[in-house]
Amino acid sequence: MTKTSPSPEAVTAWARLMRVSRQLVERTEGALKAGGLPPLAWYDVLHELAEAGEGGLRPFELIDRVLLAQYGVSRLLARLEEDGLVEKLPVSDDGRGQTVRITSSGRDMRRRIWAVYGASIAELMGDRLSAEDLEMLAGLLGRLRDPPVTD
């Protein structure tokens, strides 16, 4: 049975999660911009493609792995390809299908973004919470995922 009205504790937790999430992303985006680097969405796409290896990913697979809408991924992939950070390859058994693969320039850009992104994570989370707190937070957030998974 699903509740129709959240508890006051759930409302408070939700509001804090949304505010803090927005603030952390905004501060990280600001650090990237100050460093003359592209936004986090670029890192997310480049990261997933790097993790996929030489085989790359089909665009629909990438959409399932990042936080962008389908149209946003399509536009971003076009921009990344234009900048030489990814390449699109035809799929042999699908005349209209494409595989997207990160290039060496894309790997370099990912490393440059990570230098700032990683420092932001350290500053905004690692310097403020103990290892035990971070583990607890990760566990709690993991329980909110759909479907629940353990990382």
VEXDO-837243 format. One line per field, with one value per atom (N, C-alpha, C): residue number from 1; residue in one letter; atom name; x, y, z. Coordinates in nm, 4 decimals, padded with zeros to 6 digits. Layout:
# residues N
num <- NUM ...
residu <- a ...
atome <- CA ...
u <- X ...
v <- Y ...
w <- Z ...
//
This chain:
# residues 151
num <- 1 1 1 2 2 2 3 3 3 4 4 4 5 5 5 6 6 6 7 7 7 8 8 8 9 9 9 10 10 10 11 11 11 12 12 12 13 13 13 14 14 14 15 15 15 16 16 16 17 17 17 18 18 18 19 19 19 20 20 20 21 21 21 22 22 22 23 23 23 24 24 24 25 25 25 26 26 26 27 27 27 28 28 28 29 29 29 30 30 30 31 31 31 32 32 32 33 33 33 34 34 34 35 35 35 36 36 36 37 37 37 38 38 38 39 39 39 40 40 40 41 41 41 42 42 42 43 43 43 44 44 44 45 45 45 46 46 46 47 47 47 48 48 48 49 49 49 50 50 50 51 51 51 52 52 52 53 53 53 54 54 54 55 55 55 56 56 56 57 57 57 58 58 58 59 59 59 60 60 60 61 61 61 62 62 62 63 63 63 64 64 64 65 65 65 66 66 66 67 67 67 68 68 68 69 69 69 70 70 70 71 71 71 72 72 72 73 73 73 74 74 74 75 75 75 76 76 76 77 77 77 78 78 78 79 79 79 80 80 80 81 81 81 82 82 82 83 83 83 84 84 84 85 85 85 86 86 86 87 87 87 88 88 88 89 89 89 90 90 90 91 91 91 92 92 92 93 93 93 94 94 94 95 95 95 96 96 96 97 97 97 98 98 98 99 99 99 100 100 100 101 101 101 102 102 102 103 103 103 104 104 104 105 105 105 106 106 106 107 107 107 108 108 108 109 109 109 110 110 110 111 111 111 112 112 112 113 113 113 114 114 114 115 115 115 116 116 116 117 117 117 118 118 118 119 119 119 120 120 120 121 121 121 122 122 122 123 123 123 124 124 124 125 125 125 126 126 126 127 127 127 128 128 128 129 129 129 130 130 130 131 131 131 132 132 132 133 133 133 134 134 134 135 135 135 136 136 136 137 137 137 138 138 138 139 139 139 140 140 140 141 141 141 142 142 142 143 143 143 144 144 144 145 145 145 146 146 146 147 147 147 148 148 148 149 149 149 150 150 150 151 151 151
residu <- m m m t t t k k k t t t s s s p p p s s s p p p e e e a a a v v v t t t a a a w w w a a a r r r l l l m m m r r r v v v s s s r r r q q q l l l v v v e e e r r r t t t e e e g g g a a a l l l k k k a a a g g g g g g l l l p p p p p p l l l a a a w w w y y y d d d v v v l l l h h h e e e l l l a a a e e e a a a g g g e e e g g g g g g l l l r r r p p p f f f e e e l l l i i i d d d r r r v v v l l l l l l a a a q q q y y y g g g v v v s s s r r r l l l l l l a a a r r r l l l e e e e e e d d d g g g l l l v v v e e e k k k l l l p p p v v v s s s d d d d d d g g g r r r g g g q q q t t t v v v r r r i i i t t t s s s s s s g g g r r r d d d m m m r r r r r r r r r i i i w w w a a a v v v y y y g g g a a a s s s i i i a a a e e e l l l m m m g g g d d d r r r l l l s s s a a a e e e d d d l l l e e e m m m l l l a a a g g g l l l l l l g g g r r r l l l r r r d d d p p p p p p v v v t t t d d d
atome <- N CA C N CA C N CA C N CA C N CA C N CA C N CA C N CA C N CA C N CA C N CA C N CA C N CA C N CA C N CA C N CA C N CA C N CA C N CA C N CA C N CA C N CA C N CA C N CA C N CA C N CA C N CA C N CA C N CA C N CA C N CA C N CA C N CA C N CA C N CA C N CA C N CA C N CA C N CA C N CA C N CA C N CA C N CA C N CA C N CA C N CA C N CA C N CA C N CA C N CA C N CA C N CA C N CA C N CA C N CA C N CA C N CA C N CA C N CA C N CA C N CA C N CA C N CA C N CA C N CA C N CA C N CA C N CA C N CA C N CA C N CA C N CA C N CA C N CA C N CA C N CA C N CA C N CA C N CA C N CA C N CA C N CA C N CA C N CA C N CA C N CA C N CA C N CA C N CA C N CA C N CA C N CA C N CA C N CA C N CA C N CA C N CA C N CA C N CA C N CA C N CA C N CA C N CA C N CA C N CA C N CA C N CA C N CA C N CA C N CA C N CA C N CA C N CA C N CA C N CA C N CA C N CA C N CA C N CA C N CA C N CA C N CA C N CA C N CA C N CA C N CA C N CA C N CA C N CA C N CA C N CA C N CA C N CA C N CA C N CA C N CA C N CA C N CA C N CA C N CA C N CA C N CA C N CA C N CA C N CA C N CA C N CA C N CA C N CA C N CA C N CA C
u <- 00.0841 00.0000 00.0888 00.0646 00.1423 00.0750 00.1567 00.1047 00.0745 -00.0285 -00.0621 00.0011 00.0464 00.1051 00.2349 00.3448 00.4725 00.4756 00.5592 00.5794 00.6571 00.6494 00.7294 00.8794 00.9237 01.0651 01.1049 01.0141 01.0425 01.0494 00.9607 00.9617 01.0904 01.1313 01.2550 01.3752 01.3825 01.4946 01.4980 01.3812 01.3724 01.4222 01.3721 01.4097 01.5605 01.6169 01.7615 01.8405 01.7963 01.8650 01.8644 01.7500 01.7399 01.8260 01.8203 01.8991 02.0488 02.0906 02.2327 02.2839 02.2064 02.2468 02.2678 02.1725 02.1838 02.3072 02.3284 02.4415 02.5751 02.5859 02.7108 02.7396 02.6378 02.6559 02.6905 02.6210 02.6497 02.7928 02.8392 02.9762 03.0787 03.0504 03.1414 03.1412 03.0227 03.0143 03.0909 03.0804 03.1537 03.3042 03.3518 03.4952 03.5418 03.4597 03.4949 03.5001 03.3994 03.3944 03.5152 03.5490 03.6650 03.7940 03.7986 03.9160 03.9130 03.8120 03.8020 03.7637 03.6932 03.6564 03.5069 03.4679 03.3260 03.2494 03.1174 03.0340 03.0397 02.9829 02.9821 02.9220 02.8228 02.7602 02.8645 02.9609 03.0673 03.1450 03.1790 03.2544 03.1750 03.0472 02.9654 02.9659 02.9468 02.9453 03.0835 03.1873 03.3229 03.3612 03.3202 03.3493 03.2838 03.1561 03.0855 03.1463 03.1849 03.2469 03.3846 03.4606 03.5915 03.5757 03.4777 03.4523 03.4081 03.3415 03.2924 03.4063 03.5204 03.6342 03.6250 03.7063 03.7171 03.5876 03.5010 03.3748 03.2767 03.2968 03.2077 03.0679 02.9752 02.8358 02.7451 02.6309 02.5265 02.4630 02.4114 02.3513 02.2435 02.1589 02.0556 02.1152 02.2300 02.2967 02.3518 02.4043 02.4580 02.3479 02.2330 02.1194 02.0803 02.0876 02.0535 02.1544 02.2734 02.3808 02.4062 02.3519 02.3766 02.2463 02.2573 02.1417 02.0776 02.1059 02.0517 01.9360 01.8457 01.7367 01.7939 01.7184 01.7632 01.8073 01.7270 01.7631 01.8903 01.9113 02.0323 02.1561 02.1424 02.2551 02.2876 02.1869 02.2092 02.2841 02.2405 02.3075 02.4498 02.4666 02.5995 02.6938 02.6459 02.7308 02.7747 02.6840 02.7196 02.8301 02.8186 02.9206 03.0540 03.0490 03.1715 03.2403 03.1603 03.2170 03.2805 03.2120 03.2639 03.3986 03.4125 03.5374 03.6421 03.6097 03.7058 03.7224 03.6273 03.6388 03.5751 03.4843 03.4240 03.4169 03.4018 03.3797 03.2615 03.1854 03.0697 03.1068 03.0807 03.1136 02.9871 02.9765 02.8577 02.8583 02.7393 02.7244 02.7044 02.7866 02.7872 02.6544 02.5840 02.4594 02.3351 02.3541 02.2415 02.2752 02.2160 02.2495 02.2348 02.1409 02.1207 02.1880 02.2311 02.2871 02.4288 02.4630 02.5970 02.6472 02.7766 02.8442 02.9261 02.9282 03.0053 03.1238 03.2413 03.3636 03.4438 03.5047 03.5890 03.7195 03.7708 03.8989 04.0094 04.1325 04.2431 04.2283 04.1798 04.1538 04.0441 03.9453 03.8385 03.8908 03.9843 04.0442 04.1221 04.1937 04.2692 04.1750 04.0652 03.9684 03.9076 03.8764 03.8206 03.9173 04.0458 04.1458 04.1526 04.1470 04.1522 04.0301 03.9129 03.7912 03.8003 03.8464 03.8527 03.9441 04.0501 04.1404 04.0637 03.9711 03.8907 03.7717 03.7052 03.5881 03.6256 03.7332 03.7783 03.8149 03.8811 03.9162 03.7896 03.6868 03.5598 03.4943 03.4956 03.4384 03.5127 03.6456 03.7256 03.6913 03.6832 03.6555 03.5138 03.4168 03.2763 03.2210 03.2842 03.2346 03.3422 03.4543 03.5592 03.6171 03.6234 03.6777 03.5746 03.4479 03.3408 03.2831 03.2965 03.2391 03.3480 03.3353 03.4316 03.4077 03.5030 03.4875 03.3629 03.3377 03.2190 03.0908 03.0889 02.9722 02.9475 03.0554 03.0419 02.9895 03.0376 02.9902 02.8418 02.8010 02.6604 02.5742 02.6194 02.5447 02.5303 02.6375 02.6324 02.5348 02.5353 02.4425 02.2977 02.2703 02.1337 02.0856 02.1701 02.1308 02.1135 02.1958 02.1826 02.0480 01.9944 01.8626 01.7499 01.7741 01.6717 01.6701 01.7727 01.7806 01.6704 01.6311 01.5267 01.5822 01.5953 01.5746 01.6903 01.6643 01.7709 01.8905 02.0090 02.1323 02.2346 02.3353 02.4463 02.5662 02.6329 02.7508 02.8764
v <- -00.1181 00.0000 00.1248 00.2163 00.3389 00.4509 00.5229 00.6382 00.7498 00.8258 00.9389 01.0679 01.0702 01.1906 01.1545 01.2245 01.1917 01.2388 01.1726 01.2149 01.3464 01.4219 01.5452 01.5163 01.4036 01.3659 01.3417 01.2786 01.2534 01.3845 01.4780 01.6082 01.6833 01.6841 01.7522 01.6890 01.5563 01.4871 01.5151 01.5110 01.5379 01.6786 01.7771 01.9161 01.9356 01.8786 01.8921 01.8230 01.7047 01.6308 01.7109 01.7672 01.8451 01.9706 02.0425 02.1667 02.1381 02.0397 02.0085 01.9562 01.8717 01.8188 01.9328 02.0236 02.1380 02.2225 02.2489 02.3318 02.2657 02.1364 02.0657 02.0680 02.0445 02.0461 02.1878 02.2877 02.4256 02.4661 02.4281 02.4638 02.3917 02.2662 02.1902 02.2482 02.2809 02.3434 02.4755 02.5510 02.6773 02.6574 02.5549 02.5251 02.4843 02.4056 02.3664 02.4882 02.5732 02.6936 02.7832 02.7998 02.8820 02.8250 02.6928 02.6279 02.6225 02.6863 02.6864 02.5511 02.4714 02.3360 02.3250 02.2247 02.2049 02.1539 02.1523 02.1121 01.9631 01.9297 01.7919 01.6927 01.7325 01.6394 01.5835 01.6642 01.6158 01.5052 01.5292 01.4276 01.2981 01.3083 01.1881 01.1041 01.1673 01.0948 01.0372 01.1178 01.0694 00.9557 00.9660 00.8604 00.7290 00.7340 00.6111 00.5495 00.6326 00.5798 00.5209 00.5843 00.5297 00.3959 00.3877 00.2628 00.1511 00.1864 00.0868 00.0248 00.0914 00.0375 00.0616 -00.0121 00.0071 -00.0220 -00.1041 -00.1361 -00.0210 00.0765 00.1908 00.1527 00.2411 00.2200 00.2679 00.2057 00.2562 00.3743 00.4741 00.5903 00.5546 00.4550 00.4179 00.3601 00.2933 00.2421 00.3575 00.4564 00.5736 00.6494 00.6631 00.7327 00.6662 00.5336 00.4605 00.4832 00.5306 00.5429 00.6840 00.7844 00.9226 00.9887 01.1078 01.1776 01.2754 01.2611 01.3532 01.2888 01.3719 01.3242 01.2849 01.2050 01.1542 01.2669 01.3726 01.4823 01.5526 01.5593 01.6213 01.5393 01.4074 01.3200 01.3324 01.3355 01.3468 01.4756 01.5875 01.7156 01.7158 01.6606 01.6575 01.5691 01.4541 01.3675 01.4384 01.5142 01.5893 01.6904 01.7576 01.8566 01.7892 01.6769 01.6044 01.5519 01.5072 01.4593 01.5755 01.6887 01.8082 01.8502 01.8348 01.8715 01.7601 01.6469 01.5376 01.4532 01.4611 01.3878 01.2491 01.2301 01.0987 01.0766 00.9517 00.9189 00.8249 00.8409 00.7556 00.6572 00.5303 00.4241 00.3485 00.3066 00.2297 00.0922 00.0406 -00.0943 -00.1871 -00.2896 -00.3738 -00.4430 -00.4856 -00.5598 -00.4715 -00.3397 -00.2472 -00.1249 -00.1184 -00.0134 00.1279 00.1510 00.2865 00.3061 00.1988 00.2069 00.2604 00.3179 00.3706 00.3277 00.3170 00.2991 00.4248 00.4717 00.5907 00.5462 00.5965 00.5578 00.6825 00.6835 00.7952 00.7924 00.9105 00.9224 00.9510 00.9531 00.9866 01.1300 01.2208 01.3582 01.3601 01.2723 01.2602 01.2092 01.1140 01.0631 01.1736 01.2537 01.3650 01.4670 01.5009 01.5953 01.5396 01.4111 01.3479 01.3626 01.3399 01.3553 01.4999 01.5947 01.7368 01.7759 01.7300 01.7592 01.6931 01.5673 01.4948 01.5642 01.6267 01.6954 01.7983 01.8693 01.9701 01.9044 01.8136 01.7451 01.6665 01.5900 01.5132 01.6016 01.7142 01.8082 01.8663 01.8902 01.9410 01.8387 01.7123 01.6072 01.6012 01.6071 01.6037 01.7210 01.8400 01.9600 01.9610 01.9310 01.9465 01.8305 01.7158 01.6007 01.5419 01.5065 01.4371 01.5171 01.6491 01.7342 01.7650 01.7357 01.7719 01.6538 01.5349 01.4164 01.3122 01.2369 01.1300 01.0152 00.9238 00.8052 00.7267 00.7186 00.6464 00.7176 00.8501 00.9276 00.9085 00.9136 00.8966 00.7576 00.6573 00.5207 00.5091 00.5708 00.5671 00.6407 00.7577 00.8347 00.7558 00.6962 00.6164 00.4999 00.4370 00.3264 00.3723 00.4839 00.5364 00.5758 00.6453 00.6854 00.5638 00.4635 00.3401 00.2727 00.2857 00.2257 00.2994 00.4232 00.4997 00.4730 00.4066 00.3801 00.2831 00.2933 00.2059 00.1310 00.0027 -00.0849 -00.0708 -00.1027 -00.0917 -00.1763 -00.1167 -00.1869 -00.1562 -00.2396 -00.2101 -00.1800 -00.0695 -00.0268 -00.0737
w <- 00.0000 00.0000 00.0000 -00.0903 -00.1039 -00.0265 00.0495 00.1226 00.0235 00.0502 -00.0364 00.0119 00.1348 00.1897 00.2622 00.2331 00.2976 00.4432 00.5188 00.6574 00.6586 00.7677 00.7773 00.7631 00.8145 00.8035 00.6582 00.5826 00.4412 00.3642 00.3951 00.3276 00.3581 00.4836 00.5232 00.4548 00.4554 00.3929 00.2426 00.1790 00.0353 00.0033 00.0764 00.0508 00.0677 00.1729 00.1935 00.0839 00.0439 -00.0618 -00.1920 -00.2273 -00.3513 -00.3444 -00.2311 -00.2182 -00.2210 -00.1416 -00.1330 -00.2669 -00.3315 -00.4620 -00.5608 -00.5675 -00.6588 -00.6240 -00.4964 -00.4552 -00.4899 -00.4670 -00.4969 -00.6470 -00.7264 -00.8717 -00.9187 -00.8672 -00.9074 -00.8732 -00.7554 -00.7163 -00.8034 -00.8345 -00.9210 -01.0617 -01.1135 -01.2461 -01.2467 -01.1383 -01.1279 -01.1312 -01.0627 -01.0634 -01.2028 -01.2729 -01.4090 -01.5011 -01.4893 -01.5728 -01.5443 -01.4163 -01.3792 -01.4370 -01.4524 -01.5105 -01.6625 -01.7237 -01.8687 -01.9267 -01.8462 -01.8885 -01.9159 -01.9934 -02.0229 -01.9008 -01.9087 -01.7949 -01.7632 -01.6486 -01.5990 -01.6963 -01.7726 -01.8669 -01.9637 -02.0022 -02.0908 -02.0209 -01.8950 -01.8210 -01.8120 -01.7786 -01.7628 -01.8901 -02.0050 -02.1319 -02.1622 -02.1477 -02.1749 -02.0805 -01.9561 -01.8579 -01.8991 -01.9327 -01.9707 -02.0956 -02.1914 -02.3126 -02.2840 -02.1963 -02.1589 -02.0877 -01.9987 -01.9264 -02.0205 -02.1292 -02.2244 -02.3056 -02.3120 -02.3851 -02.5346 -02.6083 -02.7530 -02.8273 -02.7688 -02.8342 -02.8350 -02.7460 -02.7372 -02.6924 -02.7130 -02.6748 -02.7872 -02.7975 -02.8848 -02.8123 -02.8841 -02.8182 -02.7155 -02.7439 -02.6476 -02.5201 -02.5304 -02.4104 -02.3273 -02.3947 -02.3268 -02.2538 -02.3173 -02.2557 -02.1240 -02.1189 -01.9965 -01.8842 -01.9173 -01.8183 -01.7679 -01.8365 -01.7958 -01.7530 -01.6962 -01.6410 -01.7383 -01.8659 -01.9648 -02.0398 -02.0875 -02.1726 -02.3083 -02.3835 -02.5123 -02.6051 -02.6166 -02.7071 -02.6603 -02.5289 -02.4764 -02.5094 -02.5024 -02.5357 -02.6842 -02.7677 -02.9122 -02.9455 -02.8883 -02.9145 -02.8595 -02.7394 -02.6787 -02.7593 -02.8057 -02.8875 -03.0155 -03.0766 -03.1974 -03.1656 -03.0525 -03.0125 -02.9814 -02.9089 -02.8751 -03.0012 -03.0975 -03.2238 -03.3003 -03.3020 -03.3695 -03.3100 -03.1781 -03.1098 -03.1131 -03.1783 -03.1909 -03.0659 -02.9737 -02.8477 -02.8535 -02.9477 -02.9712 -03.1218 -03.1592 -03.2997 -03.3086 -03.4162 -03.4415 -03.5509 -03.5228 -03.6171 -03.6546 -03.7799 -03.8184 -03.7533 -03.7281 -03.6744 -03.7933 -03.8022 -03.9222 -03.9492 -03.8447 -03.8668 -03.8578 -03.8524 -03.8431 -03.9290 -04.0454 -04.1411 -04.0894 -03.9972 -03.9444 -03.8086 -03.7476 -03.6127 -03.6089 -03.4946 -03.4736 -03.3364 -03.3286 -03.2006 -03.1779 -03.0563 -03.0221 -02.9377 -02.9722 -02.9027 -02.8684 -02.7525 -02.7103 -02.7891 -02.8203 -02.8907 -02.7889 -02.8355 -02.7447 -02.6938 -02.7778 -02.7319 -02.6262 -02.6422 -02.5429 -02.4095 -02.4169 -02.2922 -02.2213 -02.3006 -02.2435 -02.1788 -02.2477 -02.1917 -02.0641 -02.0627 -01.9421 -01.8248 -01.8483 -01.7411 -01.6922 -01.7851 -01.7473 -01.6638 -01.7053 -01.6284 -01.4915 -01.4861 -01.3594 -01.2588 -01.3060 -01.2132 -01.1304 -01.1921 -01.1226 -01.0520 -01.1196 -01.0644 -00.9387 -00.9471 -00.8318 -00.7136 -00.7423 -00.6357 -00.5721 -00.6528 -00.5995 -00.5083 -00.5496 -00.4651 -00.3324 -00.3386 -00.2157 -00.1255 -00.1832 -00.1044 -00.0492 -00.1341 -00.0967 -00.0139 -00.0218 00.0546 00.1445 00.0842 00.1580 00.2726 00.2567 00.3629 00.4717 00.4456 00.5392 00.6149 00.5580 00.6201 00.6420 00.7495 00.7764 00.6795 00.6743 00.5890 00.6287 00.7585 00.8065 00.7636 00.7731 00.7293 00.5797 00.5019 00.3571 00.3224 00.3939 00.3716 00.4049 00.5169 00.5557 00.4530 00.4103 00.3114 00.1812 00.1356 00.0122 00.0289 00.1441 00.1693 00.1689 00.2342 00.2380 00.0991 00.0247 -00.1103 -00.2009 -00.1807 -00.2575 -00.2367 -00.1174 -00.0882 -00.1583 -00.2034 -00.2738 -00.4234 -00.4738 -00.6183 -00.6597 -00.7850 -00.8384 -00.9577 -00.9562 -00.8411 -00.7430 -00.6171 -00.5169 -00.5571 -00.5476 -00.5789 -00.4715 -00.4637 -00.3736 -00.4594 -00.4302 -00.5070 -00.4392
//
